[in-house]
């Protein structure tokens, strides 16, 4: 089998990228689905956007949660283009419900990992089944330059967007973020803690711009580490562990970008633009 054969087994870096992205998509949907089964009261304003009241909303939550979990697990067991198309669309819609419910555009931006990661996987599917095959099992293939460029841009914009969204929320002094810092003993729970949260926002906005303008594996690593550390504060301060799991795309988007940057570095190439 020749080196240029597109049907050749995936090189390890390309297989890692495929596996990392599908794990991130699975985390997002399993975590989101768990809240549906728990019947999270915070979802009620989103049902209200489309005229669904609390009673029906609570009845629909376990149904939505079950569908989300099945789709998430499908990414680990039988990933398909059809599932990814649905997951991308659904994640965009559920993220849009935040600003539609009056919570601000930054809430939509912060959830970019939820829709950006399945969309990146959908682009990878062009390698596995370019002419249909919506329900065929996706398998990793060696990345061609055009696909690598498209996937890299999606992960680059996704990483920058989720950092920007979270940074804007922090800069605006989102109370939940101050609560996280105070719960782990950072600041005084008052003005000092709020100032630290504002500073956190400035750092995240700066990191978002850096990733967008000049992506590099080192910057992507900083983004991965930062997102894992900050989102771990949810379970560490008493929230459900599903809050951390649901944000899988926020860790995987910069991690996938890092893998692409490292692969280009080994080949002696610059980042695709």
Backbone as CSV, one residue per row, in Angstrom:
resi,resn,N_x,N_y,N_z,CA_x,CA_y,CA_z,C_x,C_y,C_z
1,UNK,0.857,-1.200,0.000,0.000,0.000,0.000,0.886,1.241,0.000
2,UNK,0.664,2.127,-0.956,1.542,3.280,-1.102,1.291,4.305,-0.026
3,UNK,2.301,5.161,0.222,2.198,6.201,1.247,1.113,7.207,0.917
4,UNK,0.839,7.386,-0.399,-0.135,8.395,-0.814,-1.559,7.858,-0.881
5,UNK,-1.716,6.565,-0.640,-3.041,5.957,-0.730,-3.982,6.531,0.325
6,UNK,-5.096,7.163,-0.057,-5.998,7.770,0.925,-6.678,6.740,1.815
7,UNK,-6.668,5.462,1.402,-7.284,4.428,2.225,-6.295,3.809,3.210
8,UNK,-5.073,4.338,3.218,-4.065,3.787,4.128,-4.481,3.988,5.563
9,UNK,-4.032,3.098,6.481,-4.369,3.271,7.891,-3.905,4.614,8.401
10,UNK,-4.648,5.162,9.318,-4.345,6.498,9.826,-3.024,6.516,10.560
11,UNK,-2.266,7.544,10.358,-1.095,7.767,11.182,-1.542,8.096,12.597
12,UNK,-0.681,7.824,13.527,-1.082,7.979,14.916,-1.570,9.384,15.258
13,UNK,-0.880,10.475,14.843,-1.387,11.810,15.182,-2.797,12.072,14.663
14,UNK,-3.112,11.581,13.438,-4.430,11.792,12.873,-5.474,10.963,13.624
15,UNK,-5.111,9.759,14.024,-6.015,8.936,14.830,-6.261,9.602,16.179
16,UNK,-5.224,10.186,16.761,-5.400,10.870,18.044,-6.374,12.031,17.905
17,UNK,-6.245,12.790,16.831,-7.138,13.924,16.614,-8.586,13.441,16.510
18,UNK,-8.812,12.416,15.725,-10.157,11.861,15.556,-10.719,11.395,16.901
19,UNK,-9.911,10.659,17.654,-10.387,10.130,18.935,-10.626,11.233,19.957
20,UNK,-9.734,12.221,19.993,-9.883,13.326,20.938,-11.169,14.098,20.656
21,UNK,-11.445,14.377,19.399,-12.639,15.140,19.048,-13.915,14.367,19.368
22,UNK,-13.932,13.081,19.105,-15.167,12.353,19.384,-15.392,12.153,20.876
23,UNK,-14.309,12.059,21.653,-14.470,11.996,23.111,-15.040,13.313,23.626
24,UNK,-14.562,14.433,23.080,-15.081,15.736,23.494,-16.559,15.891,23.164
25,UNK,-16.948,15.472,21.958,-18.361,15.545,21.572,-19.211,14.649,22.474
26,UNK,-18.678,13.471,22.795,-19.401,12.554,23.679,-19.577,13.155,25.065
27,UNK,-18.514,13.741,25.604,-18.604,14.358,26.927,-19.689,15.418,26.972
28,UNK,-19.701,16.273,25.963,-20.670,17.370,25.920,-22.095,16.843,25.979
29,UNK,-22.400,15.852,25.147,-23.776,15.380,25.069,-24.159,14.482,26.237
30,UNK,-23.232,13.697,26.742,-23.538,12.889,27.921,-23.753,13.802,29.130
31,UNK,-22.905,14.814,29.279,-23.053,15.744,30.397,-24.352,16.529,30.316
32,UNK,-24.656,17.019,29.116,-25.904,17.762,28.920,-27.104,16.850,29.150
33,UNK,-26.999,15.627,28.641,-28.092,14.683,28.817,-28.337,14.326,30.268
34,UNK,-27.276,14.247,31.053,-27.426,13.935,32.476,-28.291,14.975,33.169
35,UNK,-28.144,16.236,32.791,-28.968,17.283,33.394,-30.427,17.155,32.977
36,UNK,-30.653,16.618,31.773,-32.025,16.349,31.374,-32.656,15.283,32.261
37,UNK,-31.913,14.234,32.567,-32.432,13.178,33.434,-32.631,13.682,34.860
38,UNK,-31.740,14.583,35.286,-31.859,15.158,36.628,-33.031,16.137,36.697
39,UNK,-33.476,16.620,35.534,-34.495,17.676,35.381,-34.017,18.978,36.021
40,UNK,-33.055,19.582,35.337,-32.421,20.816,35.808,-33.386,21.996,35.664
41,UNK,-33.709,22.624,36.780,-34.679,23.726,36.779,-34.204,24.906,35.937
42,UNK,-32.881,25.080,35.815,-32.340,26.201,35.040,-32.683,26.106,33.560
43,UNK,-33.178,24.964,33.098,-33.579,24.824,31.700,-34.939,25.468,31.417
44,UNK,-35.737,25.689,32.439,-37.103,26.162,32.222,-37.193,27.458,31.413
45,UNK,-36.302,28.453,31.642,-36.381,29.671,30.807,-36.150,29.401,29.329
46,UNK,-35.396,28.344,29.004,-35.135,28.032,27.600,-36.366,27.403,26.953
47,UNK,-37.086,26.587,27.696,-38.367,26.080,27.188,-39.349,27.229,26.992
48,UNK,-39.307,28.198,27.905,-40.237,29.329,27.821,-40.029,30.139,26.551
49,UNK,-38.800,30.145,26.019,-38.514,30.879,24.775,-39.424,30.411,23.648
50,UNK,-39.729,29.109,23.621,-40.581,28.568,22.550,-41.996,28.271,23.059
51,UNK,-42.361,28.895,24.189,-43.725,28.800,24.681,-44.069,27.546,25.447
52,UNK,-43.078,26.834,25.938,-43.329,25.606,26.710,-43.266,25.945,28.191
53,UNK,-44.320,25.609,28.912,-44.401,25.910,30.327,-43.655,24.910,31.193
54,UNK,-43.561,25.182,32.495,-42.793,24.324,33.408,-43.240,22.866,33.417
55,UNK,-44.541,22.624,33.431,-45.017,21.240,33.540,-44.559,20.396,32.357
56,UNK,-44.792,20.896,31.155,-44.359,20.164,29.965,-42.837,20.157,29.873
57,UNK,-42.212,21.263,30.277,-40.757,21.331,30.255,-40.117,20.231,31.083
58,UNK,-40.608,20.053,32.302,-40.076,18.987,33.162,-40.322,17.606,32.562
59,UNK,-41.461,17.440,31.883,-41.762,16.146,31.254,-40.838,15.866,30.070
60,UNK,-40.443,16.926,29.352,-39.590,16.755,28.175,-38.117,16.568,28.531
61,UNK,-37.697,17.080,29.684,-36.273,17.033,30.035,-35.667,15.629,29.984
62,UNK,-36.301,14.599,30.584,-35.698,13.262,30.512,-35.632,12.705,29.089
63,UNK,-36.612,13.080,28.255,-36.599,12.634,26.857,-35.403,13.244,26.138
64,UNK,-35.236,14.559,26.292,-34.099,15.254,25.677,-32.799,14.694,26.214
65,UNK,-32.747,14.473,27.527,-31.537,13.939,28.139,-31.173,12.570,27.604
66,UNK,-32.169,11.712,27.420,-31.910,10.370,26.899,-31.366,10.425,25.481
67,UNK,-31.975,11.263,24.646,-31.501,11.408,23.263,-30.061,11.919,23.252
68,UNK,-29.773,12.917,24.079,-28.414,13.461,24.142,-27.399,12.390,24.549
69,UNK,-27.740,11.608,25.557,-26.810,10.579,26.031,-26.583,9.510,24.966
70,UNK,-27.656,9.095,24.289,-27.510,8.101,23.216,-26.599,8.629,22.112
71,UNK,-26.797,9.901,21.725,-25.946,10.493,20.693,-24.495,10.602,21.165
72,UNK,-24.310,11.010,22.428,-22.961,11.101,22.959,-22.259,9.759,22.938
73,UNK,-22.937,8.717,23.391,-22.333,7.380,23.408,-22.084,6.863,21.993
74,UNK,-22.911,7.294,21.046,-22.706,6.857,19.658,-21.369,7.336,19.110
75,UNK,-20.875,8.478,19.621,-19.574,8.964,19.179,-18.449,8.016,19.582
76,UNK,-18.645,7.296,20.660,-17.633,6.344,21.128,-17.802,4.975,20.485
77,UNK,-19.057,4.619,20.140,-19.331,3.269,19.658,-19.517,3.190,18.145
78,UNK,-20.217,4.162,17.577,-20.521,4.128,16.142,-20.708,5.555,15.631
79,UNK,-19.631,6.331,15.522,-19.756,7.721,15.063,-20.186,7.799,13.609
80,UNK,-21.179,8.646,13.330,-21.686,8.787,11.965,-21.845,10.261,11.608
81,UNK,-21.895,10.519,10.309,-22.132,11.874,9.835,-23.519,12.362,10.238
82,UNK,-24.500,11.486,10.185,-25.868,11.887,10.525,-25.942,12.367,11.970
83,UNK,-25.323,11.614,12.881,-25.334,12.008,14.294,-24.616,13.338,14.481
84,UNK,-23.506,13.528,13.800,-22.736,14.766,13.947,-23.495,15.968,13.395
85,UNK,-24.207,15.782,12.296,-25.000,16.882,11.737,-26.077,17.304,12.733
86,UNK,-26.737,16.325,13.332,-27.753,16.637,14.337,-27.127,17.298,15.556
87,UNK,-26.013,16.757,16.035,-25.363,17.272,17.242,-24.903,18.713,17.054
88,UNK,-24.359,19.014,15.884,-23.919,20.384,15.611,-25.099,21.344,15.626
89,UNK,-26.180,20.957,14.944,-27.372,21.811,14.876,-28.004,21.987,16.254
90,UNK,-28.143,20.899,16.992,-28.762,20.951,18.314,-27.920,21.787,19.282
91,UNK,-26.603,21.630,19.211,-25.731,22.385,20.113,-25.796,23.885,19.816
92,UNK,-25.878,24.250,18.539,-26.031,25.668,18.180,-27.346,26.199,18.747
93,UNK,-28.428,25.426,18.586,-29.732,25.879,19.043,-29.763,26.028,20.562
94,UNK,-29.287,25.030,21.293,-29.332,25.112,22.755,-28.444,26.241,23.279
95,UNK,-27.337,26.517,22.571,-26.496,27.644,22.975,-27.186,28.972,22.675
96,UNK,-27.897,29.048,21.537,-28.624,30.275,21.179,-29.760,30.575,22.147
97,UNK,-30.276,29.542,22.804,-31.357,29.769,23.757,-30.920,30.674,24.911
98,UNK,-29.633,30.719,25.203,-29.158,31.593,26.295,-29.428,33.063,25.979
99,UNK,-28.916,33.595,24.870,-29.254,34.994,24.584,-30.733,35.210,24.300
100,UNK,-31.409,34.223,23.705,-32.842,34.367,23.454,-33.636,34.448,24.755
101,UNK,-33.075,33.851,25.813,-33.725,33.918,27.124,-33.252,35.123,27.930
102,UNK,-32.480,35.997,27.289,-32.063,37.233,27.944,-30.787,37.142,28.754
103,UNK,-29.979,36.088,28.524,-28.766,35.903,29.316,-27.511,36.455,28.650
104,UNK,-27.647,37.019,27.473,-26.505,37.670,26.833,-25.803,36.805,25.804
105,UNK,-25.212,37.459,24.800,-24.532,36.765,23.704,-23.304,36.010,24.201
106,UNK,-22.648,36.509,25.252,-21.437,35.853,25.751,-21.711,34.412,26.180
107,UNK,-22.932,34.136,26.653,-23.287,32.772,27.044,-23.296,31.850,25.821
108,UNK,-23.698,32.388,24.674,-23.647,31.622,23.427,-22.203,31.389,22.998
109,UNK,-21.393,32.432,23.078,-19.994,32.313,22.660,-19.235,31.318,23.531
110,UNK,-19.494,31.346,24.831,-18.762,30.471,25.756,-18.979,28.999,25.430
111,UNK,-20.111,28.664,24.808,-20.444,27.280,24.509,-20.000,26.864,23.113
112,UNK,-19.050,27.584,22.534,-18.574,27.271,21.185,-18.038,25.853,21.079
113,UNK,-17.455,25.329,22.153,-16.944,23.965,22.117,-18.036,22.940,21.881
114,UNK,-19.253,23.246,22.326,-20.368,22.317,22.169,-20.726,22.084,20.705
115,UNK,-20.637,23.151,19.896,-20.990,23.001,18.486,-19.775,22.981,17.563
116,UNK,-18.668,23.588,17.998,-17.478,23.606,17.155,-16.820,22.244,17.017
117,UNK,-16.809,21.459,18.091,-16.152,20.152,18.050,-16.898,19.160,17.156
118,UNK,-18.229,18.995,17.302,-18.899,18.093,16.350,-18.822,18.585,14.906
119,UNK,-18.776,19.915,14.723,-18.635,20.425,13.358,-17.263,20.074,12.779
120,UNK,-16.219,20.144,13.602,-14.882,19.747,13.141,-14.862,18.272,12.757
121,UNK,-15.534,17.447,13.552,-15.635,16.022,13.210,-16.409,15.823,11.915
122,UNK,-17.425,16.638,11.707,-18.208,16.542,10.477,-17.331,16.855,9.264
123,UNK,-16.427,17.811,9.417,-15.488,18.102,8.326,-14.550,16.932,8.083
124,UNK,-14.116,16.272,9.156,-13.266,15.094,8.995,-13.988,13.985,8.255
125,UNK,-15.315,13.938,8.350,-16.072,12.873,7.703,-15.962,12.948,6.184
126,UNK,-15.553,14.089,5.653,-15.354,14.196,4.204,-14.278,13.236,3.729
127,UNK,-13.362,12.874,4.638,-12.315,11.916,4.291,-12.837,10.485,4.284
128,UNK,-13.765,10.199,5.184,-14.206,8.819,5.364,-15.351,8.431,4.439
129,UNK,-16.257,9.373,4.190,-17.401,9.062,3.317,-17.834,10.332,2.602
130,UNK,-17.053,10.764,1.589,-17.323,12.047,0.929,-18.620,12.057,0.127
131,UNK,-19.113,10.904,-0.308,-20.285,10.849,-1.190,-21.462,10.168,-0.496
132,UNK,-21.867,10.708,0.639,-22.990,10.111,1.351,-22.506,9.332,2.566
133,UNK,-23.065,8.139,2.730,-22.666,7.307,3.861,-22.990,7.943,5.193
134,UNK,-24.185,8.504,5.310,-24.529,9.262,6.516,-24.615,8.388,7.756
135,UNK,-24.860,7.102,7.564,-25.003,6.212,8.718,-23.882,5.176,8.784
136,UNK,-22.872,5.340,7.935,-21.708,4.456,8.005,-20.835,4.839,9.194
137,UNK,-20.148,3.870,9.744,-19.262,4.139,10.878,-18.026,4.902,10.395
138,UNK,-17.782,6.057,10.976,-16.607,6.850,10.621,-15.347,6.201,11.176
139,UNK,-14.297,6.203,10.388,-12.989,5.719,10.820,-11.956,6.800,10.521
140,UNK,-10.899,6.911,11.340,-9.880,7.938,11.075,-9.094,7.640,9.809
141,UNK,-8.761,8.686,9.109,-7.934,8.579,7.911,-6.822,9.625,7.993
142,UNK,-5.800,9.416,7.204,-4.715,10.384,7.160,-5.224,11.710,6.613
143,UNK,-4.901,12.805,7.287,-5.393,14.124,6.893,-4.680,14.631,5.646
144,UNK,-5.452,15.074,4.670,-4.867,15.779,3.540,-4.758,17.259,3.899
145,UNK,-3.904,18.017,3.209,-3.680,19.423,3.588,-4.939,20.271,3.605
146,UNK,-5.843,20.071,2.658,-7.050,20.902,2.596,-7.941,20.648,3.809
147,UNK,-8.128,19.383,4.167,-8.965,19.064,5.325,-8.308,19.548,6.610
148,UNK,-6.982,19.364,6.702,-6.260,19.831,7.893,-6.443,21.337,8.068
149,UNK,-6.420,22.074,6.956,-6.579,23.520,7.017,-7.985,23.892,7.498
150,UNK,-8.990,23.219,6.983,-10.370,23.526,7.387,-10.615,23.179,8.853
151,UNK,-10.181,21.989,9.265,-10.386,21.565,10.649,-9.618,22.466,11.609
152,UNK,-8.404,22.842,11.205,-7.595,23.719,12.042,-8.281,25.061,12.263
153,UNK,-8.859,25.605,11.201,-9.549,26.889,11.328,-10.766,26.778,12.240
154,UNK,-11.500,25.681,12.108,-12.682,25.491,12.969,-12.249,25.423,14.433
155,UNK,-11.213,24.655,14.729,-10.759,24.520,16.111,-10.140,25.815,16.626
156,UNK,-9.501,26.531,15.747,-8.895,27.817,16.115,-9.974,28.833,16.492
157,UNK,-10.996,28.957,15.639,-12.086,29.893,15.911,-12.900,29.431,17.116
158,UNK,-13.116,28.123,17.228,-13.861,27.588,18.368,-13.158,27.907,19.677
159,UNK,-11.864,27.661,19.731,-11.092,27.919,20.956,-11.115,29.400,21.309
160,UNK,-10.890,30.243,20.314,-10.900,31.683,20.566,-12.273,32.153,21.023
161,UNK,-13.323,31.611,20.425,-14.678,32.045,20.758,-15.074,31.657,22.167
162,UNK,-14.781,30.422,22.553,-15.173,29.999,23.905,-14.373,30.742,24.975
163,UNK,-13.113,31.039,24.686,-12.311,31.838,25.625,-12.843,33.261,25.711
164,UNK,-13.185,33.827,24.561,-13.726,35.194,24.530,-15.035,35.262,25.307
165,UNK,-15.933,34.301,25.071,-17.213,34.318,25.767,-17.056,34.236,27.269
166,UNK,-16.212,33.310,27.721,-15.987,33.173,29.159,-15.289,34.411,29.710
167,UNK,-14.371,34.961,28.936,-13.661,36.157,29.373,-14.583,37.355,29.531
168,UNK,-15.519,37.509,28.613,-16.478,38.615,28.711,-17.357,38.439,29.950
169,UNK,-17.792,37.221,30.220,-18.597,36.959,31.410,-17.822,37.275,32.685
170,UNK,-16.539,36.902,32.689,-15.709,37.190,33.860,-15.480,38.688,34.011
171,UNK,-15.167,39.355,32.906,-14.929,40.798,32.963,-16.162,41.549,33.427
172,UNK,-17.347,40.987,33.128,-18.602,41.611,33.560,-18.935,41.247,35.007
173,UNK,-18.109,40.399,35.628,-18.300,40.060,37.034,-19.377,39.037,37.298
174,UNK,-19.464,37.993,36.453,-20.476,36.956,36.648,-20.375,36.391,38.072
175,UNK,-21.439,36.451,38.850,-21.374,36.040,40.259,-20.883,34.613,40.476
176,UNK,-21.251,33.709,39.579,-20.851,32.309,39.742,-19.334,32.156,39.747
177,UNK,-18.651,32.956,38.939,-17.192,32.868,38.880,-16.559,33.387,40.161
178,UNK,-17.133,34.454,40.716,-16.651,34.951,42.006,-16.887,33.923,43.099
179,UNK,-18.010,33.246,43.035,-18.330,32.196,44.004,-17.290,31.083,43.950
180,UNK,-16.876,30.704,42.745,-15.870,29.662,42.594,-14.568,30.045,43.279
181,UNK,-14.099,31.263,43.026,-12.835,31.699,43.617,-12.934,31.781,45.138
182,UNK,-14.039,32.333,45.603,-14.204,32.469,47.053,-14.267,31.098,47.723
183,UNK,-14.875,30.125,47.054,-15.033,28.793,47.637,-13.705,28.069,47.804
184,UNK,-12.719,28.419,46.987,-11.408,27.774,47.127,-10.418,28.698,47.853
185,UNK,-10.947,29.738,48.477,-10.114,30.600,49.309,-9.305,31.639,48.579
186,UNK,-9.709,31.963,47.342,-9.001,32.993,46.575,-9.747,34.309,46.740
187,UNK,-9.110,35.292,47.328,-9.743,36.584,47.566,-10.533,36.573,48.858
188,UNK,-11.258,37.639,49.077,-11.986,37.813,50.337,-13.484,37.598,50.194
189,UNK,-13.910,37.156,49.019,-15.333,36.990,48.775,-16.038,38.295,48.460
190,UNK,-15.318,39.403,48.485,-15.889,40.713,48.223,-15.183,41.402,47.072
191,UNK,-14.786,42.674,47.261,-14.174,43.435,46.161,-12.909,42.799,45.595
192,UNK,-12.083,42.188,46.455,-10.849,41.568,45.961,-11.153,40.416,45.029
193,UNK,-12.107,39.586,45.428,-12.482,38.453,44.581,-13.058,38.946,43.262
194,UNK,-13.909,39.963,43.309,-14.489,40.499,42.071,-13.412,41.076,41.164
195,UNK,-12.408,41.708,41.759,-11.306,42.251,40.961,-10.502,41.128,40.299
196,UNK,-10.323,40.036,41.019,-9.612,38.893,40.453,-10.391,38.269,39.304
197,UNK,-11.709,38.209,39.446,-12.540,37.677,38.366,-12.446,38.569,37.132
198,UNK,-12.454,39.867,37.341,-12.294,40.799,36.215,-10.939,40.603,35.543
199,UNK,-9.902,40.417,36.357,-8.579,40.152,35.800,-8.536,38.847,35.026
200,UNK,-9.238,37.847,35.538,-9.352,36.572,34.828,-9.974,36.796,33.455
201,UNK,-11.000,37.636,33.411,-11.639,37.931,32.135,-10.680,38.567,31.150
202,UNK,-9.874,39.513,31.625,-8.900,40.152,30.746,-7.889,39.159,30.205
203,UNK,-7.435,38.247,31.067,-6.489,37.213,30.626,-7.113,36.344,29.544
204,UNK,-8.358,35.915,29.740,-9.006,35.025,28.784,-9.268,35.719,27.451
205,UNK,-9.635,36.980,27.503,-9.845,37.719,26.254,-8.524,37.858,25.503
206,UNK,-7.455,38.149,26.228,-6.143,38.242,25.597,-5.701,36.920,24.996
207,UNK,-5.941,35.825,25.721,-5.579,34.500,25.222,-6.399,34.157,23.982
208,UNK,-7.669,34.534,23.977,-8.527,34.286,22.811,-7.972,34.984,21.571
209,UNK,-7.587,36.245,21.729,-7.043,36.986,20.586,-5.725,36.395,20.112
210,UNK,-4.890,35.952,21.056,-3.599,35.359,20.695,-3.802,34.073,19.900
211,UNK,-4.742,33.232,20.338,-5.019,31.980,19.627,-5.540,32.271,18.227
212,UNK,-6.373,33.279,18.100,-6.956,33.607,16.802,-5.916,34.181,15.846
213,UNK,-5.035,35.034,16.365,-4.076,35.737,15.506,-2.846,34.893,15.212
214,UNK,-2.318,34.209,16.211,-1.061,33.475,16.039,-1.114,32.149,16.777
215,UNK,-1.889,31.186,16.280,-2.021,29.908,16.979,-0.697,29.149,17.024
216,UNK,-0.444,28.508,18.129,0.759,27.695,18.312,0.428,26.620,19.333
217,UNK,1.194,25.539,19.318,0.915,24.436,20.238,1.058,24.883,21.687
218,UNK,1.989,25.806,21.964,2.168,26.279,23.341,0.957,27.063,23.824
219,UNK,0.398,27.910,22.960,-0.801,28.662,23.320,-1.993,27.726,23.517
220,UNK,-2.107,26.735,22.638,-3.197,25.774,22.765,-3.088,24.995,24.070
221,UNK,-1.854,24.661,24.462,-1.646,23.952,25.724,-2.069,24.811,26.911
222,UNK,-1.743,26.096,26.861,-2.182,27.016,27.918,-3.705,27.035,27.992
223,UNK,-4.349,27.086,26.826,-5.813,27.125,26.796,-6.418,25.852,27.368
224,UNK,-5.861,24.688,27.003,-6.360,23.410,27.537,-6.241,23.398,29.053
225,UNK,-5.049,23.728,29.536,-4.784,23.686,30.977,-5.696,24.645,31.722
226,UNK,-5.863,25.841,31.181,-6.690,26.865,31.824,-8.145,26.423,31.894
227,UNK,-8.659,25.893,30.784,-10.063,25.495,30.776,-10.321,24.318,31.722
228,UNK,-9.443,23.336,31.721,-9.632,22.207,32.635,-9.608,22.688,34.081
229,UNK,-8.635,23.554,34.407,-8.499,24.032,35.784,-9.705,24.847,36.225
230,UNK,-10.170,25.750,35.375,-11.285,26.617,35.776,-12.615,25.866,35.805
231,UNK,-12.824,24.946,34.885,-14.098,24.217,34.877,-14.143,23.149,35.964
232,UNK,-12.980,22.696,36.424,-12.965,21.766,37.553,-13.510,22.412,38.824
233,UNK,-13.548,23.739,38.852,-14.068,24.427,40.027,-15.561,24.141,40.238
234,UNK,-16.259,23.731,39.200,-17.671,23.369,39.379,-17.820,22.219,40.376
235,UNK,-17.251,21.032,40.080,-17.404,19.952,41.064,-16.640,20.204,42.358
236,UNK,-15.519,20.906,42.284,-14.731,21.159,43.491,-15.442,22.092,44.464
237,UNK,-16.381,22.870,43.958,-17.121,23.788,44.838,-18.557,23.331,45.077
238,UNK,-18.828,22.046,44.807,-20.111,21.479,45.196,-21.135,21.296,44.103
239,UNK,-20.832,21.696,42.869,-21.782,21.487,41.776,-21.671,20.058,41.253
240,UNK,-22.612,19.678,40.413,-22.564,18.365,39.789,-21.297,18.198,38.944
241,UNK,-20.741,16.982,38.947,-19.592,16.702,38.097,-19.966,16.829,36.625
242,UNK,-21.278,16.722,36.320,-21.727,16.843,34.936,-21.464,18.226,34.371
243,UNK,-21.325,19.245,35.236,-20.956,20.585,34.757,-19.581,20.545,34.086
244,UNK,-18.682,19.769,34.679,-17.342,19.620,34.096,-17.393,18.764,32.841
245,UNK,-18.138,17.657,32.899,-18.229,16.748,31.757,-18.854,17.446,30.551
246,UNK,-19.912,18.220,30.808,-20.636,18.889,29.723,-19.744,19.834,28.926
247,UNK,-18.702,20.326,29.544,-17.814,21.282,28.872,-16.632,20.592,28.176
248,UNK,-16.803,19.329,27.822,-15.734,18.585,27.163,-15.201,19.262,25.916
249,UNK,-16.077,19.907,25.153,-15.627,20.594,23.947,-14.685,21.740,24.233
250,UNK,-14.801,22.334,25.434,-13.928,23.456,25.795,-12.491,23.007,26.027
251,UNK,-12.307,21.725,26.365,-10.949,21.210,26.548,-10.424,20.600,25.257
252,UNK,-11.327,19.988,24.514,-10.925,19.231,23.338,-10.622,20.131,22.144
253,UNK,-11.327,21.259,22.014,-11.048,22.157,20.878,-9.601,22.644,20.909
254,UNK,-9.101,23.207,22.031,-7.677,23.598,22.040,-6.728,22.408,21.989
255,UNK,-7.144,21.260,22.555,-6.290,20.074,22.490,-6.140,19.588,21.059
256,UNK,-7.244,19.579,20.306,-7.165,19.210,18.900,-6.322,20.188,18.103
257,UNK,-6.461,21.481,18.412,-5.641,22.493,17.751,-4.167,22.260,18.052
258,UNK,-3.856,21.893,19.288,-2.472,21.622,19.673,-1.911,20.444,18.873
259,UNK,-2.713,19.385,18.710,-2.259,18.232,17.937,-1.970,18.615,16.485
260,UNK,-2.824,19.458,15.912,-2.596,19.900,14.540,-1.345,20.756,14.428
261,UNK,-1.160,21.661,15.387,0.042,22.515,15.374,1.310,21.682,15.511
262,UNK,1.278,20.683,16.392,2.449,19.828,16.579,2.743,19.011,15.325
263,UNK,1.684,18.539,14.657,1.875,17.783,13.431,2.506,18.627,12.346
264,UNK,2.069,19.871,12.234,2.664,20.772,11.248,4.106,21.090,11.587
265,UNK,4.380,21.244,12.886,5.748,21.544,13.309,6.690,20.405,12.945
266,UNK,6.246,19.159,13.126,7.086,18.007,12.784,7.361,17.952,11.289
267,UNK,6.404,18.450,10.487,6.595,18.438,9.033,7.343,19.679,8.545
268,UNK,7.654,20.591,9.494,8.391,21.786,9.122,7.560,22.818,8.420
269,UNK,6.233,22.758,8.652,5.316,23.695,7.989,4.837,24.729,8.977
270,UNK,4.301,25.819,8.435,3.672,26.827,9.286,2.212,26.451,9.477
271,UNK,1.573,27.139,10.392,0.156,26.861,10.639,-0.655,27.209,9.410
272,UNK,-1.603,26.323,9.043,-2.413,26.617,7.851,-3.251,27.862,8.029
273,UNK,-3.299,28.699,6.998,-4.084,29.932,7.068,-5.089,29.955,5.939
